[in-house]
C-alpha cells in the first residue's frame, strides 16, 4: 500500500524551540544519551525504562519531599513499583510557582454555555485551595479518606479537587447529569467522608435542578460526615443538612496552604470503568504516576507550558477532565467549558477557541465528524490564528476527520489524534512536535510506552492488524482496583490473555514509520467468513456519508447463533430514508471493505446506545440480540440514553 498523505510537517524553528528539543539536548549534556530523532528517542525510552523515567523526572523538576531509592523495582507487570521510597504531592506540582509560572498568571478560564465567564490566577487559585483544604480538614477529612463530588467542569470543582489532593485524601467525581443509580454504583464502593455537589446544571439551553438527587445520594452514603452544596445555578440555593460552599470559603479565608507528602503510589483519585456489566470497577491511580505521565504527555508530546492555553471538551465523568486539569502541572492556562458542545450550535466551541485565544484545542472524533457533516468552516469565519494543535480522542478519528481539520481549521494546525484509556489515565499513542501527521494515522507511540501489535500466538506484527498490548510497565498503570485486595480482578482485566503483558482490548496496526491506526475493540470484531475486521473501519465507510449521522454494527456470529447475521443500525439525517442510502452503502462497503462485510440488514434507529462516557455499546447489544437478559448484558445506569435499547430488545433471539 502507498504511504498516506502527509497533512502536517514540523516547522524546524518551532521544533528547535520545543520542550522535546530541550529534553534531547539535556539528555546529551547531562546523561550522555544522544538520539538522532523521535523514533530513536522512543526506542531508548522503552529499552531503558529506569534511564528514561529517572532522567525525565530530573528534567521536569519533579518535587520529591523524600528522594526515591531507585526508579523502579523490576519490570514484571503488574508487580512493578515505581520510585520506591519517594514522597511528593500532585497539588504542589499544580500550584507552586516555577520557571515561567507566577502567581499573577492566569491559571484557569471558565466558560459556561449561557455566557457566564470566570478567570482565576494561580495566586487566587492557591488562596482558594488553601481555604477549602482547611475547610475539608475541619469536616474530618484526613489522608486516605475519600471525597466524592457530583460536579460540573468548573473552577470550584478544580479547587475542591486540589484541596483534596493537598491533604492526601482521595478524589472521585461524577458529572451531574449522571443518573442516581449510576452515581450510587460508583460512590458507595468508596465509603466517602465528604460529598460535594452542585444544586443543578445546564445543558442544551435547559436548567436541571438536582437537589433531590443529592438528597437521595446522601441517604445511601452512611459514611458521610458532611455534604457540601455548591450554588452553581442559583446563588441562594439551599438544601437541608448541607454546608454551603461559599460559607466554607469565607470561614477559612486566609488559611495557610500546605501539601501532605505522600508515597509515590498513594491514591490520588478513583476513576471508573464503563460499568456495562456489573458494578463499575474503581480504578485507582497514584500521585507520582499521574504526575510523571501527565508531565511527559503535556510538556513533551503536546509542547505545552507557561503562556499556552489548553482546552479539551470534557465532563468530570471522563478521564479527559483529569488530563485537562494537569495542564497546571506545566504552567499552562487551562480553559474549562460546561454545557452542550452544540448549543446554540456546533460552532460554539470554535467561537470559544477564538475568543480565548486557545493554543491547543481538544475534542472527540464524533464532534469533528459532526462539524464536517454540518459544513462548518471555523478557520474561514473565525480568528483561530492562536490555534496550533487540535487533539482528538474518544474514538478513532477517520481520514475524513483529518481532512476536515486540515482544510477547515488550517493546514498549519497539527492534528493530534491520541489513544489511551481510563485504565491508565494517559495516552500511549499520540503526537509529538517533531513527528509528521499522516492522514488517518496516530503519529507515534508515546515516550516510555512500549506499545506493540501481537498476533494470537504472541508474535509482534508490523504493518498488520493485531491485539494492542503494552509490553513494559508505565508509571500510571493502576495502583490497584478498589476493593481488590489481592489484585485478582486487575490481573483478570489486563494480564490473562498474554501473561505478563497488558492487553488493552483494541485492534491496532503499527506502521514501519512508527505511526498507528486503531481499528476498534477486539471484543467487537466483525468476523465474516474468516475475514476479521475492526468496527472502526466499518464506521469510517458508513458514517462517511452525510446522510448517516451515527451507526452501530453488530456481528451476531458467535453470540449464540451458529450462522450469525451482520446487522447495521443507522441514525439518518432529517428527511433521509433507508432506500435513499442503502444502495450506496452496500456498494461502498463492498468496494471499501469486502463483499463479506456487506450487512445482511440495515435497520433505522433513533439513536445509538452509548455509555455515560459516550462509547458505543457494541458488546452489550450483541449479547442482547443473542437473547441474553438485558439486566445481565448491561448494568442499569451505565447508559447515557437507556431508551435507545428498545429497538434491540424487540430483535432479541427467542
C-alpha positions in Angstrom: 0.0 0.0 0.0 1.1 3.5 -0.7 2.1 5.8 2.2 -0.8 8.1 3.2 -0.7 11.8 2.5 1.3 14.0 5.0 -1.1 16.7 6.3 1.3 18.5 8.6 5.1 18.7 8.8 7.0 20.0 11.8 8.4 23.5 11.4 12.2 23.3 12.1 12.2 26.6 14.0 9.3 25.5 16.2 10.9 22.2 16.8 14.1 23.9 17.9 12.1 25.9 20.5 10.1 22.9 21.7 10.4 21.2 25.1 11.1 18.0 23.2 14.3 19.5 21.7 15.2 20.9 25.1 14.9 17.4 26.6 17.0 15.8 23.9 19.7 18.4 24.5 19.5 17.9 28.3 19.9 14.2 27.8 23.0 14.6 25.7 24.6 17.1 28.2 23.5 15.5 31.5 23.2 11.8 30.7 25.4 11.3 27.6 22.3 9.9 25.7 22.4 11.0 22.1 19.4 10.3 19.9 19.0 11.4 16.3 15.2 11.8 16.1 11.9 11.0 17.8 12.0 7.3 16.8 15.4 6.8 18.3 14.3 8.6 21.5 11.2 6.4 21.8 13.3 3.2 21.3 15.7 4.3 24.0 12.8 5.3 26.3 11.3 1.8 26.2 14.6 -0.1 26.2 15.8 1.7 29.3 12.8 2.5 31.4 14.8 3.4 34.5 17.1 5.6 32.5 14.3 7.4 30.7 11.9 8.0 33.6 14.7 8.9 36.0 16.1 11.4 33.6 12.7 12.8 32.8 11.8 13.3 36.5 15.1 15.3 36.9 14.5 17.3 33.7 10.9 18.1 34.6 11.8 19.2 38.1 9.6 16.7 40.0 9.5 17.9 43.6 10.3 14.9 45.8 9.9 15.5 49.6 11.8 12.3 50.1 14.1 11.1 47.4 13.4 7.8 45.7 15.7 4.8 46.4 15.6 3.9 42.7 13.4 4.4 39.7 11.7 1.1 39.6 11.8 -2.4 41.1 11.5 -5.0 38.3 9.6 -4.8 35.0 7.2 -7.7 35.7 3.7 -6.5 35.4 1.6 -5.9 37.5 4.1 -6.1 40.3 6.3 -3.2 39.3 6.9 -0.5 41.9 7.9 3.0 40.7 10.2 5.3 42.6 10.1 3.3 45.9 10.7 5.5 49.0 9.8 8.7 47.2 7.2 11.1 48.7 5.5 14.0 46.8 2.1 15.6 46.2 0.2 16.3 43.0 -1.4 19.5 44.2 2.0 21.0 44.9 3.1 20.4 41.4 -0.1 22.1 40.1 0.1 25.2 42.3 3.6 26.1 43.3 5.2 28.7 41.1 8.1 27.6 38.9 10.1 28.8 35.9 7.8 30.9 33.8 4.8 30.4 36.2 3.9 33.2 38.6 1.0 33.9 40.9 -0.3 36.6 38.6 -0.5 34.4 35.6 -4.0 33.1 34.6 -4.4 29.5 35.8 -8.0 28.8 34.7 -10.5 30.4 32.3 -14.1 29.2 32.6 -16.9 29.5 30.1 -20.5 28.2 30.5 -23.0 27.7 27.7 -25.2 30.5 29.0 -22.3 33.1 28.7 -21.0 33.0 32.2 -17.2 33.6 32.3 -14.7 33.3 35.1 -10.9 33.6 35.3 -8.6 32.9 38.2 -4.9 33.5 38.6 -2.5 31.0 40.1 -2.4 33.2 43.2 -6.1 33.3 43.6 -6.3 29.6 43.0 -3.8 29.0 45.7 -5.7 31.1 48.2 -9.0 29.2 47.5 -7.4 25.8 47.6 -5.9 26.7 51.0 -9.3 27.8 52.3 -11.1 24.6 51.0 -8.2 22.4 52.3 -8.7 23.9 55.8 -12.5 23.5 55.5 -12.2 19.8 54.5 -9.9 19.2 57.4 -12.4 20.8 59.7 -15.0 18.4 58.4 -12.8 15.5 59.4 -11.1 14.7 56.1 -7.7 13.1 56.6 -5.1 11.3 54.5 -6.6 8.4 52.7 -10.2 9.5 53.2 -12.5 9.8 50.2 -14.1 13.0 48.9 -16.7 12.3 46.2 -18.2 15.0 44.0 -21.2 15.4 41.8 -20.0 18.5 40.0 -19.6 20.1 36.6 -16.3 21.1 34.8 -15.9 24.4 36.7 -13.3 26.3 38.7 -14.9 25.4 42.1 -14.6 21.8 41.1 -10.9 22.3 40.4 -10.4 24.0 43.7 -12.2 21.1 45.6 -10.0 18.5 43.9 -6.7 20.3 44.5 -7.7 20.8 48.2 -8.5 17.1 48.5 -5.2 16.1 46.9 -3.2 18.5 49.0 -4.5 16.6 52.1 -3.5 13.2 50.7 -7.2 12.4 50.6 -8.7 10.5 47.5 -10.9 12.2 45.0 -13.7 10.8 42.8 -16.2 12.6 40.7 -19.3 12.1 38.5 -20.9 14.5 36.1 -24.2 16.0 37.5 -26.1 14.6 34.5 -25.4 11.0 35.7 -28.5 9.2 36.9 -28.9 8.4 40.6 -28.2 4.7 40.1 -25.0 5.3 38.2 -23.7 7.6 40.9 -24.6 5.3 43.7 -22.9 2.3 41.9 -19.7 4.3 41.9 -19.7 6.3 45.2 -21.0 3.7 47.6 -17.9 1.5 46.9 -15.7 4.2 48.4 -17.4 4.8 51.8 -16.7 8.5 51.4 -16.2 11.0 54.2 -17.5 14.1 52.4 -19.8 14.7 49.4 -19.5 17.9 47.4 -22.4 18.6 45.0 -24.0 21.4 43.0 -27.6 22.4 43.1 -28.0 21.9 39.4 -26.5 22.1 35.9 -27.2 23.5 32.4 -27.3 21.6 29.1 -28.6 22.5 25.7 -30.3 25.6 27.0 -32.1 23.9 29.8 -31.6 24.1 33.6 -31.8 21.0 35.7 -32.2 21.1 39.5 -30.6 18.0 41.0 -31.0 18.7 44.7 -33.4 15.8 45.0 -30.7 13.6 43.5 -28.2 15.0 46.0 -30.6 14.2 48.9 -31.2 10.6 47.7 -27.5 10.1 47.2 -26.6 11.4 50.6 -29.1 8.9 52.2 -27.3 6.0 50.6 -23.8 7.1 51.8 -24.0 6.4 55.6 -20.2 7.0 55.9 -20.6 10.8 55.2 -19.6 13.3 57.8 -20.8 16.2 55.7 -22.4 17.2 52.4 -21.3 20.5 50.9 -23.7 22.2 48.5 -22.2 24.5 45.7 -24.7 27.1 44.5 -24.0 26.7 40.8 -27.2 27.7 39.2 -28.8 29.7 42.0 -26.6 31.7 44.4 -29.4 31.4 47.0 -29.9 27.6 46.6 -30.1 25.6 49.8 -30.6 22.0 50.9 -31.4 20.7 54.4 -28.5 19.3 56.3 -25.8 20.6 53.9 -22.9 23.0 54.4 -22.8 26.0 51.9 -19.6 26.1 49.8 -19.5 29.9 49.9 -19.7 29.9 53.7 -16.9 27.4 53.9 -14.6 29.6 51.8 -15.5 32.7 53.8 -14.9 30.9 57.2 -11.5 29.6 56.2 -10.3 32.6 54.1 -6.6 33.3 54.8 -5.8 29.7 55.7 -2.2 28.5 55.1 -1.6 26.3 52.0 0.3 23.1 52.8 0.9 19.8 51.0 0.9 16.4 52.6 3.9 14.4 51.4 2.5 11.0 50.3 4.1 7.9 48.9 4.7 7.9 45.1 1.8 5.3 44.7 -0.5 6.9 47.3 -4.0 7.0 45.7 -4.8 10.3 44.1 -8.2 9.6 42.5 -10.6 6.8 41.6 -11.8 6.6 38.0 -14.3 4.0 36.8 -14.8 1.5 34.1 -17.9 2.0 32.0 -19.8 -0.5 34.1 -21.7 -2.0 31.2 -21.6 -5.3 33.1 -21.6 -5.4 36.8 -20.6 -2.6 39.1 -18.1 -0.1 37.5 -14.6 -1.0 38.5 -12.9 1.6 40.7 -9.5 2.3 39.0 -7.0 3.8 41.4 -4.1 6.0 40.2 -1.3 7.2 42.3 0.1 10.8 42.8 3.5 10.0 41.3 2.5 8.0 38.3 0.0 10.7 37.2 2.5 13.5 37.8 5.1 11.8 35.6 2.8 10.6 32.8 0.9 13.9 32.5 4.1 15.9 32.6 5.6 13.7 29.9 2.4 14.0 27.8 1.8 17.7 28.2 5.3 19.1 28.3 6.9 16.9 25.7 4.3 15.3 23.4 1.9 18.4 23.4 4.7 21.0 23.9 2.6 22.9 26.5 4.0 25.3 29.0 3.6 28.8 30.6 1.8 31.2 28.3 -0.1 28.5 26.4 -3.9 28.0 26.7 -5.1 24.4 26.8 -8.7 23.3 26.2 -10.4 19.9 26.0 -14.1 19.5 25.9 -14.9 17.1 28.7 -17.1 16.5 31.8 -15.9 15.4 35.2 -17.1 11.9 34.4 -14.4 11.3 31.8 -10.7 10.9 32.3 -10.0 13.7 29.9 -11.1 16.1 32.7 -8.2 14.7 34.8 -5.9 15.1 31.8 -7.1 18.6 31.1 -6.5 20.0 34.7 -3.0 18.6 34.6 -2.2 21.5 32.3 -1.5 23.3 35.6 1.5 21.0 36.1 3.3 22.5 33.2 2.2 26.1 34.0 -0.3 26.3 31.1 -3.7 28.1 31.4 -6.5 25.6 31.3 -9.7 26.5 29.6 -12.8 24.8 31.1 -16.3 24.7 29.4 -19.5 23.4 30.9 -22.6 22.7 28.8 -23.5 21.3 25.4 -20.9 21.4 22.7 -23.8 22.0 20.2 -25.5 24.9 22.0 -26.7 27.1 20.5 -25.0 25.4 17.5 -21.9 23.4 16.6 -19.8 26.5 16.3 -19.9 27.3 20.0 -16.6 25.7 20.9 -14.8 27.1 18.0 -16.0 30.6 19.0 -14.7 29.9 22.5 -11.3 28.9 20.9 -11.2 32.2 19.0 -12.4 34.4 21.9 -10.0 32.9 24.5 -7.0 32.5 22.1 -6.8 28.8 22.7 -3.5 27.2 21.5 -4.3 23.5 21.9 -8.0 22.6 21.3 -9.0 19.1 22.4 -12.3 17.3 21.4 -13.7 14.0 20.4 -13.7 12.2 17.0 -17.5 12.2 16.8 -17.5 16.0 17.3 -15.1 16.5 14.5 -17.2 14.3 12.3 -20.4 16.2 13.2 -18.7 19.6 12.3 -17.7 18.2 9.0 -21.2 16.9 8.2 -22.7 20.3 9.2 -20.4 22.1 6.8 -18.7 24.2 9.4 -15.8 26.4 8.3 -14.3 27.8 11.5 -10.9 28.7 10.0 -12.6 30.9 7.4 -15.1 32.5 9.7 -13.2 33.0 13.0 -9.8 34.2 14.1 -8.1 31.0 15.0 -4.6 32.3 14.5 -3.6 31.4 18.1 -4.5 27.7 17.5 -1.6 25.5 16.7 -3.0 22.0 17.5 -6.3 20.1 17.5 -6.4 17.0 19.7 -8.9 14.2 19.1 -9.8 11.1 21.2 -12.7 9.0 22.4 -12.9 7.0 19.2 -10.7 6.5 16.1 -10.6 9.7 14.0 -11.2 8.6 10.4 -9.4 10.0 7.4 -12.2 12.4 6.5 -11.9 13.9 10.0 -8.2 14.6 9.4 -9.0 16.2 6.1 -11.7 18.4 7.6 -9.4 19.7 10.2 -6.7 20.4 7.7 -9.0 22.1 5.2 -11.4 24.0 7.6 -9.3 24.7 10.6 -5.9 25.3 8.9 -3.2 23.4 7.2 -0.7 24.8 9.7 -2.6 23.2 12.6 -1.1 20.0 14.0 -3.7 17.2 14.1 -3.1 15.3 17.4 -5.1 12.2 17.3 -4.4 10.3 20.5 -5.5 7.0 22.1 -5.2 5.6 25.6 -7.7 4.9 28.2 -9.3 5.5 31.6 -7.3 2.4 32.8 -4.0 4.4 32.6 -5.5 7.9 32.6 -3.0 8.6 29.8 -2.4 8.4 26.1 0.1 5.8 24.9 -0.4 6.7 21.2 -0.1 10.4 20.5 1.6 13.2 18.6 4.9 15.0 19.0 6.2 18.4 17.9 8.9 16.7 15.8 6.8 14.0 14.1 4.7 14.5 10.9 0.9 13.9 10.7 -0.2 11.3 8.2 -3.8 11.2 7.1 -5.8 8.8 9.2 -2.9 7.8 11.5 -1.9 8.5 15.0 1.6 9.9 14.7 3.7 8.0 17.2 3.9 5.9 20.3 4.3 7.9 23.5 7.8 8.1 25.1 8.1 5.3 27.7 5.1 3.4 26.3 6.1 0.0 24.9 3.1 -0.5 22.6 3.0 -3.4 20.2 0.6 -5.3 18.0 0.6 -9.1 18.6 -1.0 -12.0 16.8 -2.8 -14.8 18.6 0.5 -16.6 19.3 2.1 -13.5 20.8 4.3 -12.7 17.8 4.9 -9.0 17.2 3.4 -7.5 14.0 4.4 -4.6 11.9 2.1 -3.2 9.2 -0.5 -5.9 10.2 -3.5 -5.7 12.4 -3.1 -7.3 15.8 -4.0 -7.0 19.5 -2.8 -3.8 21.2 -0.5 -4.7 24.1 1.8 -2.8 26.3 4.9 -5.0 26.9 6.5 -3.0 29.7 5.1 -1.1 32.7 4.1 2.5 32.7 4.0 4.7 35.8 0.3 5.5 35.6 -0.9 1.9 35.3 -3.4 1.4 38.1 -2.1 1.1 41.6 -5.0 -1.2 42.2 -8.7 -1.7 41.7 -10.8 -0.5 44.6 -11.8 -3.4 46.9 -9.5 -5.9 45.1 -7.0 -6.6 47.9 -5.2 -9.5 46.2 -5.2 -8.0 42.7 -7.3 -10.8 41.2 -9.7 -8.6 39.2 -6.8 -6.4 38.0 -4.9 -9.4 36.6 -8.1 -10.8 35.0 -8.8 -7.4 33.3 -5.4 -7.0 31.6 -2.9 -9.8 32.0 -4.7 -13.1 31.4 -4.6 -13.3 27.6 -0.9 -12.6 27.3 0.6 -13.4 30.7 2.9 -10.6 31.9 1.7 -8.2 29.1 -1.0 -5.6 29.3 -3.8 -6.5 26.8 -5.8 -3.3 26.1 -8.6 -4.7 24.1 -8.2 -2.8 20.8 -7.1 -3.8 17.3 -4.1 -1.8 16.2 -1.7 -1.6 13.2 1.7 -0.1 13.7 3.3 1.1 10.5 7.0 0.9 9.7 7.0 4.7 10.3 6.1 4.2 13.9 2.6 5.7 13.4 -0.5 3.6 14.1 -4.2 3.0 13.3 -6.8 1.8 15.8 -9.5 -0.4 14.3 -11.9 -0.7 17.2 -12.5 -3.0 20.2 -11.1 -6.5 19.7 -14.1 -8.0 21.6 -16.4 -6.4 18.9 -14.6 -7.8 15.9 -16.5 -8.4 12.7 -15.5 -12.0 11.7 -17.2 -12.8 8.4 -16.2 -15.9 6.6 -12.8 -15.9 8.4 -12.0 -12.3 7.5 -11.7 -10.2 10.6 -12.2 -6.5 10.7 -12.4 -3.8 13.3 -15.6 -1.9 13.7 -13.8 1.5 13.2 -13.1 0.5 9.5 -16.8 -0.2 9.1 -17.9 3.1 10.7 -15.4 5.1 8.6 -17.3 4.0 5.4 -20.8 4.2 6.7 -20.5 7.4 8.6 -18.6 9.0 5.7 -22.0 9.7 4.2 -23.5 13.0 5.2 -26.9 11.3 5.3 -25.8 9.0 8.1 -25.4 10.7 11.5 -24.4 7.7 13.5 -24.3 3.9 13.2 -23.8 0.7 15.1 -22.6 -2.6 13.5 -23.1 -6.0 15.2 -21.9 -9.3 14.0 -24.2 -11.9 15.7 -21.9 -14.8 14.9 -20.6 -16.5 18.0 -23.2 -14.9 20.2 -25.5 -17.8 20.5 -26.1 -18.1 16.7 -24.4 -20.7 14.6 -25.0 -18.7 11.4 -25.0 -15.1 12.6 -26.0 -12.1 10.7 -24.2 -8.8 10.2 -26.6 -6.0 11.2 -26.0 -2.3 10.6 -28.2 0.1 12.6 -28.4 3.6 11.2 -29.3 7.0 12.5 -30.2 9.0 9.5 -30.3 12.8 8.9 -33.7 14.5 8.8 -35.6 13.8 5.6 -33.4 10.8 4.6 -35.0 7.4 4.3 -33.3 4.0 4.1 -34.0 3.5 0.4 -32.1 6.7 -0.2 -28.8 5.4 1.3 -28.9 1.6 1.3 -27.8 1.0 -2.3 -24.9 3.4 -1.9 -23.9 1.9 1.4 -23.9 -1.6 0.1 -21.7 -0.6 -2.9 -19.3 1.4 -0.7 -18.9 -1.4 1.8 -18.4 -4.0 -0.9 -15.6 -2.0 -2.6 -14.2 -0.3 0.5 -14.1 -3.4 2.8 -15.1 -6.7 1.3 -18.2 -8.4 -0.1 -18.3 -10.4 3.2 -18.8 -7.2 5.2 -21.9 -6.0 3.4 -24.6 -6.3 6.1 -27.4 -8.8 5.9 -29.7 -6.0 7.0 -29.8 -2.3 7.5 -32.1 -1.1 10.3 -33.0 2.5 11.1 -33.0 3.6 14.7 -33.4 6.9 16.5 -30.1 6.8 18.4 -27.1 4.6 19.2 -26.9 3.4 22.8 -23.8 4.9 24.4 -22.2 4.6 27.8 -22.0 7.6 30.2 -18.6 8.4 28.6 -20.0 8.3 25.1 -18.7 4.9 23.9 -20.9 2.8 21.6 -22.3 -0.2 23.3 -21.3 -2.8 20.8 -20.7 -5.8 23.0 -23.8 -5.4 25.3 -26.0 -5.0 22.3 -24.5 -8.2 20.7 -25.4 -10.1 23.9 -28.9 -8.7 24.0 -29.5 -9.7 20.4 -28.3 -13.2 21.2 -31.1 -13.5 23.8 -29.3 -12.6 27.0 -31.4 -10.9 29.7 -30.7 -7.2 29.3 -30.1 -6.9 33.1 -27.1 -9.3 32.7 -25.8 -7.8 29.4 -25.9 -4.2 30.7 -25.9 -2.7 34.1 -28.6 -0.3 35.0 -27.4 3.2 35.0 -24.4 2.6 32.6 -26.1 4.2 29.7 -26.4 7.9 28.8 -29.6 7.1 26.8 -31.2 3.9 28.1 -34.3 4.3 25.9 -32.0 3.7 22.9 -32.0 -0.1 23.8 -35.7 -0.6 22.9 -35.2 -1.4 19.2 -32.7 -4.1 20.1 -34.9 -5.7 22.7 -37.5 -6.2 20.0 -35.0 -8.0 17.9 -33.8 -10.4 20.6 -33.4 -14.1 19.7 -36.1 -16.2 21.2 
